[in-house]
Every structure is written in structure tokens, then in C-alpha cells.
Amino acid sequence: MKEDKTKTSMIKKSRRDFVKNTALFTGGAMLLPNLHMSGMANVLGDKKLKLALVGCGGRGTGAAVQALTADENIELVAMADAFEDRLKGSLANISKAMGETKKINVKEKNQFVGFDAATKAMDLADVVILATPPGFRPQHFEYAVNNGKHVFMEKPVATDVPGVRKVLAAAKKAKENKLNVVVGLQRHYQDSYLAAMDQIKKNSIGKIVSGQVYWNSGGVWVRERQAGQSELEYQMRNWYYFNWLCGDHILEQHIHNIDVANWFVGEYPISAQGMGGRQVRKGKDHGEIYDHHFVEYTYPSGAVIASQCRHQPETMSKVSEFFQGTKGTVYTKGDNATLTDWNGNSIFEHRGKDDPNPYQVEHVKLFESIRNGGVIADAENGAKSTMSAIIGRMATYSGKVIKWDEAMQSNIDLAPDELTWDSPAPVQPNADGTYNIPKPGETVVI
């Protein structure tokens, strides 16, 4: 299943570095992909679609540029963030990336800051981008659906089980109301993965019985505490290291690989068990999350998938997936997919150095579907892959076998719906400035 290259040919770029890639700029103008939208003669005709960006970090900024690039008749009209400096910086970067254009029309009065900013921005739009830290995603998605908005939302879609349940309920309503929802699990829009999946459907490697999925790297950014910050502001600025906001890197990052396992196996896990901890990344600014997880997922069919993720500098880096079937194997990494039989003979190979950028493709597909009256319904899978990563975290934090059905009943709510700048932070530091770290055998997760 190949994308039309004339529609979606795009310079390759990483998700987080989209607006930083200097190859995109010449004299302040963005080098736009060759996207022909004539095929979008459609239900909405020439209606101008109004876009709101909720969450103005690097990911939201990149997604906004990709959305504005994906459709000829779209206008960014509102932006929202908890912090004014993030919003202003994002607007400057979007304007720089897009160059001279009438697609950016965010008046001062439509630049919303604070905890109530998201709903104000969404009220002005037809399509919303949800790119805040994931702890806020369930309430934002619920509001968007209840108010008839089409949605692009980043993964993961929640940090706790009550949030997953909220997203599942909103996903059902979105589908019933024919609202398009794309979730940023972009491998579902990537040629190499689609080609591998096509071969799996053709039974080229037989039934998948086992696999290994990896996101091992040196880690991500840290934002140190600044003088004068409240505890709540500090945690929101340094959000990656607090579970109510991020959910740990097994969820925020490794969800991509876990999602591929679910997709290729064709099921969601029924249980998880594993181990993890903090050995390297254990300073005060590293909050409460682990720096490594290893989880064994068991699926209804009997398939067992081993999951690894690690944030430790100067260690082996590996971001890929490898699955074993009854007739052969499939290996996916980056733009490439390779299938071999058990004698080492090649069954299929996809080398995708010229493939379209999947981060762009997902936005093109979203707007095509909106224009043509279609319905993309990614939210249910997004919620269930989020839940898969959450039960993995539960397993490593507790040291126990976590069963999906039991975990889905959990009422442990990490991310409060109602916050103001006067609210206490959901997690409080100890007297020495450290935070309580989950301890297997002691930590309660359900």
C-alpha cells in the first residue's frame, strides 16, 4: 500500500526537530512538498477550515506546520498553552517555517494562556491539534469531541486508566458523529510498516508467536528548577519526569513499538509482567520515573512479546521491532522492513529511503478525509495501545503480573481535571527535594 508520491513527497525530518531543520528554510520561506489537493473536490468544497493548536511545545509547533502544509484552504486562528513564552515562541517558529502566507491569523485576543486556554482555543476552530503533555489529553479530547471538532492528537492519549476510559468513551462518540481523529502513532501511515503489514496479512511468515520491541536510547531533555517557580510550574516545565503529566518513557516514547506489536499480532495483550528501575538517571530533576523497563506481554493467541526501553547514555541504542512467525520473521526499523523464512531466504524487502514522511502523511490523510466526508477513527487503538504501555509500567513498578481486565478497573487518577496556578502539585517532593520512586513489591498500581 504505497502513498501517491506526488501528494506526500516530503523532506525527511524528525518529529521533534521539524522546525529546527535548516534544510527547510531558504530566505525565511519553507520548501513546501509537492502536495496536489485537486483530488479533494469534496463534501466541504472550498470551505476554509479553522485550526487551533493546543500545546505549543516542539511537537505542537511541528504538527501545526504539517497541518498547514497538508491542506490548501486552512487557517491557524487560535493557540493555547499554559505558558505565554511557549506560545509566543511557537507562533514565531510556525511563522518562520511557513514564510509569507495568509494561513496564519492568530490575533492577540486568540492567544490563550493558562489552564482554561485549551477550551477557549478549540471553540474557535473546526480542527484541533492536541499536543500538550499527555496528562491533559483525555479532558481535551473529550471537550473537542463533545463540541464537534475534528482532531489530531499526539500519543499517548492518557497517563492513567481513568483517562484511558474517558478517551475510549469519547472515541466511540467521535465515530458515531463522523468526526475524524488521527493519533500520532505515525507508523500506521509509514510505507515500510504498511508494506510489512500487507505481507503479514498475506500469511508470508505465518502466525506471529513471539517478538522483541525496543526503544533504547540515551534519554531526553531535562529542564532544571528555576528560582521563583512554584512546585506546579516546575513540574509542568519539566513534565517528562512526572507520571501525572508523562506516564514514564515506557508510555510517552516506547508506546510506538508496543503499538506495532499490537498491530502486527492483531490483538492487545491480556497480561504483562516485568522489571525496571533507576540506575543512572536519578537526580532531583529526574522526578519519579524509571530509566529502564523490561516487560513481557502475553496476548490472547498465546504470542509473547518482549519489550525493552532504556534511557541511559553510552549504552546500546536500538529503536526497532522483530517478530517471529511460524514460517519466518519480520524486522522493521526506520524506513526499512525485511521478511525472511526460517532458512534465511528473503521473502520480502522494503527499502524506503525515498518514502514520504509519515508525520506529514498523517496530516494529509486527516484533511483528505475531512474534505471527502470520510471518517478516520484512530482513537480507540490509540487508547488501547496507551493502556498496553500503562500495564507495562504497572508491572515494572509493582513487580507483579498485571492482567488487562483487572487493570481496566483501576480508579487511580494521576492527572486531576481541575487545576489552577494556586493548586498544589499532584506529586510533592520530600524534604530533601527528591521524589518517592516506585518500589516493586510495595507500590500499589491498581
Disulfide bonds with the S-S distance in Angstrom:
none
